[in-house]
Amino acid sequence: MLDVGEHMATLGFIEYADSSPEVRAVYDDIMRTRNTDWINNFWKALAHDPASLRRTWQSVKEIMAAVGCSDQSHFVKDFERAYGLSPCRYRQEVFRHRRNDASALRLIESRSGQ
């Protein structure tokens, strides 16, 4: 899996016009869901690995739907405010420590009390 934080600067960003049909479909869905006409650099960097781009966006959409949020940027800000870390950082913690969902939930609950 692509480590976006490590490779973002060296890989560059994949713009809509230069993207594959698979990446373009995800970009279209991001723009439609967020009601915007641009894609931020996180998604453009992640597009170097189309499967990761698709999986990550699908996960974000599922979480947004579960909590009733229609805008990803508001979701990220609300998540950080509630749990003291970004959804991306939460995911990194889960994978780095190979925690199950219950352990990860305890991690963010402990941080939200800070």
C-alpha positions, 0 to 999 in steps of 0.5 A: 500500500502506498504511504502517502505521507512519505511519497507525496512530495516525490510522486507529485499529484495526478490531475483530473485531465491526466488521470486514468478512467478508474481514478477519474471515476473516483474524482467525479464521485468526490466532487459530486459528494462534496459538491465542489469542482476541485480535488485536494492534493491528498486525493491527487497523491493517493491516485498513484495507487488507484485501488487505495484511492478507491478504498479510502474514498469508499471508507470515508463515504461510509463513515460520513453516511453513518454519522450523517455528514455530507461534506468530507471537510466538515467530517474531518474537522468534527472528527478531530474536535471529537477525538483529538486526532484526524481520521487519517491519524486514527487509521495510521494508529490502527494499522501501525499497532494492528489493533482491532476496532475495539482497541482503536476505539479505546485509543480515540476515546482516551485521546478525546478526554485530553 
